[in-house]
Amino acid sequence: MLNIRVAVIGLGLVAEAHLNAFRLIKGATVVAVCDTRGEVAKKVASEWNAKAYTDFHRLLREEQVDLVMVLTPASTHLEIACASAEAGAHVFCEKPLAVTVEDAEEIIKVCDAAGMKLFYGSCYRFLPAVRSAYDLIRQGKIGEIQLMTECGLGGQGLEGCTQMSFMHYPEGGPGGPAWGMMDHGVHLIDIFSWYADSELVEVSGQGNISGAQPTTECLTMRFANTAMGHLLYNAATYTTVLPNEGMFSGGQGYRDDGSVSDAGSWDATPVSISVYGTKGSLRIFYYANALFLNDGDGPRQIALSGRAPFGHFVTQLEVCLEAIANDLPAPIDGQAGKKALETMLGIYR
């Protein structure tokens, strides 16, 4: 079996999920890790019997790797992704692909010129509830899509609201809290486009600015087939959800404060997507791993298959590694990442 040599650059929270996924994957070995925090790099390297680096340029010079996992803040993606491709490695890049459309285009261009695959980290497509909903939509179970929504309103008020650092999103540009439009909503933009399967014809709304006081964010997408997508976020207020509206989670998930909830724990404010069609509707609790269909006889729960969250990181990496091993196209490529980013930035124009 082909053994794919992997380097992980960026060892923050999302790297933990990817590294845990690699523990369950055959045919890949993490041979090098890199983080500007030397003590973190050394600790993770010792756990993986890998080499530790604080300079990704040095890693790329000294290591022969097949795949680089770019898990660093978004503002650094351009430099690291391009250098990795030019060093002869395929690139997996976390969302958002970049902080500007021009940077995203450059990443795609450099990877193509080097003959390296570019995998866009749209992990939500591999969540069982999200994927099962996609299958039901394609089977016509809810008819033609009319509206897709996600509403994320809550937190610990303005004083308790923490924004992403300027390393992630440069001051004065698009940014804001982790559970906001730029860092989270980009996932939903990709999912809504995937579900609608139609040309996007209009986007409008407003988003937070990095370094400015956070406020309400909204985004409306209109597709050629008349479907609409709507996102609404405010992480600087308090939820109005009542205690009996929560559920026991069927999977792990990220809370709005950045912490991780465990499977089986009580989730008082479970995040969800609603999809409304001409013949039915869907409620998708993607982290709680539950899916409900209402096609006229009241909501009923749909059985799910596949790995519950955070097992979806395993599924995502498996298909990426299969693409490398068998020289197949990237399952979700750089163009998908560019499209999601371009849509997102449309609300800032």
ZASETI-584543 format. One record per residue: x, y, z of N, C-alpha, C in turn. Coordinates in steps of 0.05 Angstrom, whole numbers, padded with zeros to 5 digits, always signed. Example, Ala and Ser with C-alpha at 12.3 -4.5 7.8 and 13.67 -1.06 7.14 Angstrom:
% ZASETI-584543
+00264-00114+00156+00246-00090+00156+00264-00066+00156 +00257-00045+00142+00273-00021+00143+00258+00001+00157 
***
This chain:
% ZASETI-584543
+00017-00024+00000+00000+00000+00000+00018+00025+00000 +00009+00045-00016+00024+00070-00018+00024+00084+00009 +00047+00093+00018+00049+00108+00043+00053+00137+00037 +00033+00154+00042+00034+00182+00036+00047+00197+00059 +00068+00211+00054+00082+00226+00075+00069+00254+00078 +00062+00260+00102+00046+00284+00108+00061+00303+00126 +00059+00329+00120+00069+00350+00138+00045+00367+00146 +00044+00373+00172+00022+00389+00183+00034+00416+00191 +00024+00438+00179+00034+00464+00185+00011+00480+00198 +00016+00488+00223-00005+00501+00239-00017+00481+00259 -00013+00485+00284-00020+00464+00304-00040+00476+00325 -00060+00490+00315-00082+00500+00331-00104+00480+00335 -00128+00490+00342-00150+00473+00349-00158+00455+00326 -00160+00466+00302-00168+00450+00279-00148+00428+00272 -00122+00433+00279-00102+00413+00274-00106+00389+00292 -00116+00393+00316-00121+00370+00334-00141+00351+00321 -00162+00362+00309-00182+00345+00296-00170+00330+00272 -00153+00343+00256-00141+00329+00234-00121+00308+00243 -00105+00315+00263-00085+00295+00273-00099+00271+00285 -00120+00276+00300-00135+00253+00310-00147+00236+00288 -00154+00248+00266-00164+00233+00243-00142+00216+00231 -00118+00227+00229-00096+00211+00217-00090+00186+00234 -00096+00186+00259-00092+00163+00276-00108+00139+00266 -00130+00145+00253-00149+00124+00244-00146+00117+00214 -00126+00129+00201-00123+00126+00172-00099+00109+00166 -00102+00090+00148-00079+00074+00139-00069+00086+00113 -00043+00083+00108-00032+00092+00083-00021+00120+00084 -00020+00133+00108-00009+00160+00110+00007+00162+00136 +00029+00176+00135+00046+00180+00159+00053+00209+00162 +00047+00220+00186+00055+00248+00192+00085+00247+00199 +00101+00259+00181+00130+00258+00184+00141+00284+00195 +00126+00306+00193+00136+00332+00202+00113+00350+00210 +00118+00366+00230+00098+00386+00239+00112+00413+00242 +00096+00434+00240+00108+00461+00241+00089+00480+00255 +00100+00496+00273+00084+00517+00286+00105+00538+00296 +00097+00563+00295+00115+00584+00304+00121+00582+00334 +00103+00568+00349+00108+00563+00377+00124+00537+00379 +00150+00541+00384+00168+00518+00384+00161+00497+00404 +00152+00504+00428+00145+00483+00448+00121+00467+00439 +00102+00479+00425+00079+00464+00415+00088+00445+00393 +00105+00455+00375+00115+00437+00353+00130+00413+00364 +00147+00418+00384+00162+00396+00396+00144+00375+00409 +00124+00385+00424+00106+00367+00438+00090+00349+00418 +00079+00362+00397+00064+00346+00378+00082+00327+00362 +00106+00336+00355+00125+00319+00341+00133+00295+00357 +00136+00298+00383+00143+00275+00400+00121+00255+00401 +00096+00264+00400+00073+00246+00400+00071+00230+00374 +00082+00241+00352+00079+00228+00326+00105+00217+00316 +00126+00218+00332+00152+00210+00322+00160+00224+00296 +00153+00250+00296+00158+00266+00272+00179+00287+00278 +00187+00302+00258+00206+00324+00262+00191+00350+00267 +00202+00366+00285+00189+00391+00292+00203+00414+00278 +00187+00433+00268+00197+00457+00255+00182+00482+00265 +00195+00505+00265+00182+00530+00269+00182+00547+00244 +00196+00538+00224+00198+00553+00198+00189+00534+00176 +00166+00540+00163+00156+00521+00143+00174+00520+00118 +00189+00542+00112+00207+00542+00090+00229+00520+00095 +00239+00519+00119+00259+00499+00125+00248+00471+00123 +00223+00468+00133+00210+00441+00131+00209+00432+00102 +00200+00450+00084+00197+00443+00056+00224+00438+00042 +00245+00451+00052+00272+00445+00041+00283+00418+00050 +00278+00411+00075+00291+00388+00087+00274+00362+00086 +00248+00364+00082+00231+00341+00082+00220+00335+00055 +00218+00309+00048+00205+00301+00024+00177+00292+00031 +00157+00309+00026+00130+00302+00034+00111+00302+00009 +00090+00286+00011+00071+00284-00011+00047+00303-00008 +00041+00309+00017+00018+00326+00023+00024+00345+00046 +00018+00370+00042+00021+00390+00064-00007+00398+00073 -00012+00396+00098-00037+00405+00110-00033+00434+00120 -00046+00453+00106-00043+00481+00113-00066+00488+00132 -00060+00488+00158-00080+00492+00179-00074+00517+00195 -00061+00536+00183-00053+00561+00196-00075+00582+00192 -00072+00606+00205-00091+00628+00200-00094+00635+00171 -00118+00644+00163-00124+00648+00135-00105+00667+00121 -00096+00687+00135-00078+00707+00122-00052+00695+00113 -00044+00672+00123-00019+00659+00116-00021+00638+00094 -00046+00632+00086-00050+00610+00067-00036+00614+00041 -00036+00638+00031-00025+00643+00004+00005+00635+00004 +00021+00645+00022+00049+00640+00022+00055+00610+00026 +00042+00598+00046+00048+00570+00052+00038+00551+00031 +00014+00555+00021+00003+00537+00000+00020+00539-00025 +00028+00563-00034+00043+00565-00058+00071+00553-00055 +00084+00558-00032+00111+00547-00027+00109+00516-00027 +00088+00505-00015+00085+00476-00014+00082+00464-00041 +00066+00476-00058+00062+00465-00085+00087+00467-00101 +00102+00489-00099+00127+00493-00113+00148+00474-00104 +00145+00464-00079+00164+00444-00068+00157+00416-00077 +00135+00413-00091+00127+00387-00102+00108+00371-00084 +00092+00385-00068+00073+00372-00050+00045+00380-00057 +00026+00361-00055-00002+00367-00057-00009+00384-00033 -00031+00400-00035-00038+00419-00014-00067+00415-00005 -00070+00411+00021-00096+00412+00034-00098+00439+00049 -00117+00456+00041-00119+00482+00053-00145+00486+00068 -00143+00492+00094-00167+00497+00110-00182+00522+00099 -00208+00523+00107-00224+00546+00100-00217+00570+00118 -00223+00595+00109-00227+00601+00081-00201+00598+00065 -00204+00595+00039-00180+00589+00023-00159+00611+00025 -00169+00636+00028-00151+00659+00030-00167+00682+00042 -00156+00706+00044-00171+00729+00054-00179+00747+00031 -00168+00743+00007-00177+00758-00016-00181+00739-00040 -00198+00747-00058-00203+00730-00082-00177+00728-00098 -00162+00750-00099-00137+00750-00115-00117+00729-00103 -00116+00728-00077-00098+00708-00064-00108+00680-00071 -00134+00676-00070-00145+00649-00076-00139+00641-00105 -00141+00660-00123-00135+00654-00151-00105+00647-00154 -00088+00661-00139-00059+00656-00141-00053+00628-00130 -00065+00620-00109-00061+00592-00098-00069+00572-00119 -00092+00575-00131-00101+00557-00152-00082+00556-00175 -00073+00580-00184-00055+00582-00207-00028+00567-00201 -00017+00572-00178+00009+00560-00171+00007+00530-00169 -00014+00520-00156-00018+00491-00153-00021+00478-00181 -00037+00491-00198-00041+00480-00225-00015+00480-00241 +00001+00501-00239+00026+00503-00253+00046+00482-00244 +00045+00476-00218+00063+00456-00207+00053+00428-00211 +00029+00425-00221+00017+00398-00224+00010+00385-00198 +00004+00401-00178-00003+00391-00151-00033+00394-00146 -00045+00375-00133-00073+00377-00126-00077+00396-00104 -00100+00411-00105-00107+00430-00084-00134+00421-00072 -00133+00412-00047-00157+00403-00033-00167+00426-00015 -00193+00433-00019-00205+00454-00003-00219+00441+00021 -00213+00451+00045-00223+00439+00070-00252+00445+00076 -00271+00436+00060-00299+00440+00066-00309+00415+00080 -00301+00413+00105-00307+00388+00120-00337+00384+00125 -00353+00406+00124-00382+00402+00130-00395+00384+00110 -00384+00382+00086-00397+00364+00066-00395+00335+00074 -00377+00329+00093-00374+00301+00102-00388+00295+00128 -00402+00314+00139-00419+00309+00163-00443+00292+00155 -00448+00270+00169-00470+00252+00161-00497+00265+00157 -00504+00283+00175-00530+00296+00172-00531+00314+00147 -00509+00328+00142-00508+00346+00119-00509+00330+00093 -00493+00308+00093-00492+00291+00068-00518+00276+00063 -00531+00266+00084-00557+00253+00081-00578+00272+00071 -00577+00297+00081-00596+00317+00071-00592+00322+00042 -00567+00323+00033-00560+00327+00005-00573+00304-00012 -00570+00279-00002-00582+00256-00017-00612+00259-00018 -00625+00267+00003-00654+00270+00003-00663+00292-00016 -00648+00313-00017-00654+00335-00036-00651+00326-00065 -00630+00311-00071-00626+00301-00098-00647+00280-00106 -00657+00266-00086-00678+00246-00091-00706+00259-00094 -00707+00285-00091-00732+00300-00094-00751+00298-00070 -00741+00290-00047-00758+00285-00024-00772+00311-00014 -00759+00334-00018-00772+00359-00009-00779+00377-00032 -00779+00366-00057-00786+00382-00080-00765+00402-00087 -00773+00425-00098-00754+00446-00105-00747+00463-00081 -00722+00468-00077-00713+00484-00054-00723+00512-00057 -00735+00523-00036-00743+00551-00035-00725+00568-00018 -00717+00557+00005-00701+00572+00024-00683+00554+00041 -00658+00563+00046-00639+00550+00064-00630+00571+00084 -00630+00564+00110-00624+00584+00130-00606+00572+00152 -00590+00589+00164-00577+00583+00190-00577+00609+00206 -00584+00607+00231-00586+00630+00249-00569+00625+00273 -00548+00641+00278-00531+00637+00301-00530+00663+00317 -00548+00665+00336-00551+00689+00353-00547+00681+00382 -00526+00691+00395-00521+00684+00422-00492+00688+00430 -00486+00681+00454-00458+00685+00464-00459+00695+00493 -00439+00711+00500-00438+00722+00527-00438+00752+00527 -00453+00764+00508-00455+00792+00506-00430+00805+00494 -00431+00831+00491-00409+00846+00478-00383+00842+00493 -00384+00844+00519-00359+00843+00535-00347+00815+00534 -00363+00795+00530-00353+00768+00529-00347+00757+00501 -00349+00775+00482-00345+00766+00454-00316+00769+00446 -00304+00747+00437-00276+00747+00429-00274+00745+00398 -00259+00763+00387-00256+00763+00358-00231+00747+00349 -00231+00737+00325-00207+00725+00313-00185+00745+00312 -00160+00736+00315-00137+00754+00315-00132+00766+00288 -00116+00787+00288-00108+00800+00263-00090+00782+00246 -00078+00761+00259-00063+00741+00244-00082+00725+00226 -00106+00720+00236-00126+00706+00220-00137+00725+00198 -00148+00748+00208-00161+00767+00190-00150+00795+00195 -00134+00806+00177-00120+00831+00181-00139+00854+00189 -00129+00871+00207-00145+00893+00218-00156+00910+00195 -00182+00917+00198-00194+00935+00178-00207+00921+00155 -00202+00894+00153-00215+00878+00132-00237+00860+00143 -00249+00843+00127-00269+00825+00137-00258+00807+00160 -00274+00803+00181-00265+00787+00203-00287+00784+00224 -00279+00785+00249-00299+00783+00270-00296+00757+00287 -00317+00750+00302-00315+00726+00319-00313+00700+00304 -00304+00679+00317-00301+00653+00304-00328+00642+00294 -00349+00647+00311-00376+00637+00303-00391+00660+00289 -00378+00670+00268-00390+00691+00252-00388+00686+00223 -00392+00706+00207-00395+00703+00178-00369+00694+00165 -00347+00707+00171-00322+00701+00156-00311+00674+00163 -00310+00667+00188-00296+00642+00196-00315+00618+00196 -00341+00622+00201-00360+00600+00201-00379+00600+00177 -00389+00623+00171-00409+00625+00149-00399+00615+00123 -00373+00617+00118-00362+00607+00093-00368+00578+00089 -00370+00562+00110-00378+00534+00108-00407+00532+00096 -00425+00549+00107-00453+00547+00099-00457+00557+00071 -00441+00577+00062-00443+00586+00035-00437+00563+00016 -00416+00548+00022-00409+00525+00006-00431+00504+00006 -00443+00499+00029-00464+00479+00031-00489+00488+00016 -00496+00513+00019-00520+00523+00005-00517+00521-00025 -00493+00528-00035-00488+00526-00064-00490+00497-00073 -00479+00479-00057-00479+00451-00063-00508+00440-00064 -00524+00448-00044-00552+00440-00043-00568+00451-00067 -00565+00477-00072-00581+00490-00092-00574+00481-00120 -00548+00474-00125-00540+00464-00151-00549+00482-00174 -00545+00508-00170-00554+00528-00189-00535+00552-00188 -00535+00567-00209-00517+00590-00211-00526+00611-00190 -00506+00622-00176-00512+00644-00158-00514+00670-00174 -00537+00684-00170-00541+00708-00186-00539+00734-00170 -00542+00732-00143-00541+00756-00127-00533+00750-00098 -00518+00767-00086-00511+00764-00058-00512+00792-00045 -00523+00794-00021-00525+00820-00007-00523+00815+00023 -00517+00836+00038-00516+00833+00067-00495+00851+00079 -00486+00845+00103-00466+00860+00117-00450+00841+00135 -00424+00848+00139-00407+00831+00156-00390+00847+00174 -00379+00834+00194-00362+00847+00214-00334+00854+00202 -00322+00875+00213-00296+00884+00206-00276+00876+00228 -00254+00865+00221-00234+00857+00240-00224+00881+00256 -00226+00879+00282-00218+00901+00300-00240+00920+00307 -00262+00920+00293-00284+00938+00299-00304+00924+00318 -00321+00939+00331-00340+00927+00350-00358+00908+00334 -00361+00883+00343-00378+00864+00329-00407+00872+00330 -00422+00865+00309-00450+00871+00307-00464+00849+00292 -00489+00853+00285-00504+00833+00271-00494+00830+00242 -00491+00805+00233-00482+00800+00206-00505+00785+00191 -00508+00790+00166-00528+00775+00150-00518+00773+00122 -00527+00752+00109-00520+00747+00081-00544+00733+00068 -00551+00743+00044-00573+00731+00029-00562+00723+00001 -00566+00698-00006-00558+00688-00032-00583+00683-00049 -00583+00691-00074-00605+00684-00092-00594+00669-00116 -00606+00646-00122-00597+00629-00143-00615+00631-00168 -00605+00622-00190-00620+00624-00216-00645+00607-00215 -00646+00586-00199-00670+00569-00198-00690+00579-00177 -00686+00604-00167-00703+00618-00148-00699+00610-00119 -00682+00590-00114-00675+00583-00086-00660+00606-00073 -00664+00609-00047-00650+00630-00032-00636+00617-00008 -00613+00629+00000-00599+00622+00024-00596+00646+00042 -00600+00642+00068-00599+00665+00086-00583+00657+00111 -00563+00673+00118-00547+00670+00142-00550+00694+00160 -00553+00689+00186-00556+00711+00206-00540+00704+00231 -00521+00721+00238-00503+00716+00261-00500+00741+00278 -00497+00736+00304-00489+00756+00324-00479+00741+00348 -00452+00742+00352-00440+00728+00374-00435+00746+00398 -00445+00771+00397-00441+00790+00418-00466+00797+00433 -00484+00777+00435-00509+00781+00449-00515+00756+00466 -00540+00750+00472-00547+00727+00488-00569+00712+00474 -00569+00686+00476-00589+00669+00462-00617+00673+00475 -00637+00669+00459-00665+00669+00468-00676+00640+00468 -00659+00620+00462-00667+00593+00462-00676+00584+00490 -00698+00570+00492-00708+00560+00518-00696+00533+00525 -00694+00526+00550-00681+00501+00558-00691+00476+00545 -00717+00475+00539-00728+00450+00528-00724+00448+00498 -00710+00468+00486-00704+00467+00457-00677+00454+00451 -00662+00446+00471-00637+00433+00467-00640+00403+00462 -00617+00389+00459-00617+00360+00455-00591+00348+00464 -00591+00322+00468-00566+00308+00473-00552+00304+00447 -00527+00311+00446-00512+00311+00421-00504+00283+00412 -00508+00277+00387-00499+00251+00376-00471+00252+00365 -00457+00274+00369-00429+00276+00359-00415+00299+00373 -00389+00301+00367-00374+00324+00378-00381+00349+00361 -00375+00372+00373-00380+00397+00358-00366+00420+00371 -00364+00442+00356-00353+00467+00367-00375+00484+00378 -00371+00494+00402-00390+00514+00414-00382+00542+00404 -00401+00561+00410-00396+00588+00400-00373+00602+00414 -00363+00590+00437-00340+00602+00450-00314+00589+00442 -00315+00571+00422-00291+00558+00412-00285+00531+00426 -00299+00525+00448-00294+00500+00461-00307+00477+00446 -00301+00452+00454-00311+00429+00441-00331+00414+00459 -00354+00407+00449-00373+00391+00463-00370+00362+00456 -00375+00344+00475-00372+00315+00470-00398+00302+00462 -00395+00280+00448-00419+00264+00441-00432+00254+00466 -00458+00256+00467-00474+00247+00490-00479+00269+00510 -00466+00292+00507-00470+00315+00525-00495+00330+00518 -00505+00345+00537-00529+00362+00532-00520+00387+00517 -00533+00393+00495-00527+00417+00479-00552+00435+00481 -00550+00456+00496-00573+00474+00501-00580+00490+00476 -00560+00496+00459-00565+00512+00435-00553+00498+00410 -00563+00475+00402-00551+00460+00380-00554+00475+00354 -00531+00478+00339-00532+00492+00314-00545+00475+00293 -00559+00488+00274-00573+00472+00254-00578+00489+00229 -00583+00474+00207-00591+00486+00182-00619+00478+00176 -00635+00496+00166-00663+00490+00157-00664+00493+00127 -00677+00473+00114-00680+00475+00085-00710+00471+00079 -00722+00490+00065-00750+00489+00059-00755+00485+00029 -00771+00465+00023-00777+00459-00005-00807+00459-00010 -00814+00454-00035-00842+00455-00043-00858+00430-00034 -00843+00409-00027-00857+00384-00018-00849+00376+00010 -00831+00390+00023-00822+00383+00049-00800+00401+00059 -00791+00395+00084-00770+00411+00096-00751+00393+00112 -00727+00404+00116-00706+00389+00131-00695+00406+00153 -00690+00394+00176-00676+00407+00198-00650+00390+00203 -00627+00403+00199-00602+00389+00199-00585+00397+00222 -00583+00381+00243-00566+00386+00266-00539+00373+00260 -00521+00388+00248-00498+00376+00236-00477+00366+00257 -00474+00380+00279-00456+00371+00300-00469+00351+00319 -00495+00356+00325-00509+00338+00342-00516+00312+00328 -00511+00311+00301-00514+00287+00285-00543+00277+00285 -00561+00295+00278-00590+00287+00276-00602+00302+00252 -00620+00288+00239-00633+00299+00215-00663+00293+00216 -00679+00313+00211-00708+00311+00212-00721+00319+00185 -00740+00303+00176-00754+00309+00151-00784+00313+00157 -00795+00334+00146-00824+00338+00148-00835+00341+00120 -00849+00320+00111-00860+00320+00084-00890+00320+00085 -00902+00331+00106-00930+00335+00108-00943+00319+00131 -00930+00300+00141-00940+00283+00163-00927+00290+00190 -00915+00313+00191-00900+00320+00216-00872+00311+00214 -00854+00323+00230-00825+00316+00229-00820+00288+00239 -00802+00274+00225-00793+00248+00233-00762+00247+00230 -00749+00232+00248-00720+00231+00247-00711+00211+00226 -00690+00219+00212-00679+00202+00191-00654+00188+00202 -00652+00162+00198-00628+00148+00207-00604+00156+00191 -00581+00159+00204-00557+00168+00191-00536+00145+00191 -00520+00145+00171-00497+00127+00170-00471+00143+00167 -00449+00130+00170-00424+00144+00169-00414+00152+00196 -00390+00164+00197-00378+00171+00223-00390+00197+00234 -00398+00195+00259-00409+00219+00272-00386+00239+00276 -00392+00265+00279-00372+00285+00285-00356+00278+00310 -00329+00281+00310-00312+00292+00290-00300+00271+00271 -00314+00248+00268-00305+00228+00250-00306+00237+00221 -00320+00258+00215-00322+00268+00188-00295+00278+00178 -00277+00285+00196-00250+00293+00188-00235+00268+00176 -00240+00245+00188-00229+00220+00177-00239+00215+00149 -00265+00217+00145-00277+00212+00119-00266+00232+00098 -00263+00257+00105-00253+00277+00087-00224+00270+00079 -00207+00264+00098-00179+00258+00092-00177+00232+00075 -00194+00213+00080-00193+00188+00065-00197+00193+00035 -00216+00210+00028-00222+00214+00000-00199+00231-00012 -00187+00249+00003-00164+00264-00007-00140+00246-00012 -00135+00228+00006-00112+00210+00003-00117+00190-00020 -00143+00182-00024-00149+00165-00046-00144+00179-00073 -00150+00205-00074-00146+00221-00098-00116+00222-00105 -00099+00225-00084-00070+00225-00088-00061+00198-00097 -00069+00177-00083-00059+00150-00089-00067+00141-00117 -00091+00149-00127-00101+00140-00153-00102+00161-00174 -00089+00184-00168-00088+00207-00186-00116+00215-00196 -00134+00219-00177-00161+00228-00183-00163+00257-00177 -00184+00271-00189-00188+00299-00183-00194+00303-00153 -00187+00327-00143-00193+00333-00115-00223+00333-00112 -00234+00319-00091-00263+00317-00087-00276+00345-00083 -00262+00363-00069-00271+00391-00067-00246+00408-00072 -00246+00422-00094-00221+00434-00104-00220+00464-00097 -00199+00477-00106-00194+00505-00100-00216+00523-00112 -00228+00515-00134-00249+00531-00146-00273+00534-00127 -00279+00512-00113-00300+00513-00093-00294+00532-00071 -00268+00532-00062-00259+00551-00041-00260+00579-00051 -00252+00584-00075-00253+00611-00087-00282+00621-00089 -00300+00603-00098-00328+00611-00101-00340+00619-00074 -00334+00603-00053-00345+00609-00027-00335+00636-00017 -00309+00640-00020-00296+00665-00011-00307+00689-00027 -00310+00686-00053-00320+00708-00070-00349+00715-00062 -00365+00695-00056-00392+00700-00047-00392+00715-00020 -00375+00705-00002-00373+00717+00025-00365+00747+00022 -00345+00753+00007-00335+00780+00005-00355+00798-00010 -00374+00786-00023-00394+00802-00037-00410+00820-00019 -00413+00813+00007-00428+00830+00025-00412+00854+00035 -00386+00854+00028-00369+00877+00036-00366+00897+00014 -00377+00891-00010-00374+00910-00032-00395+00932-00030 
***
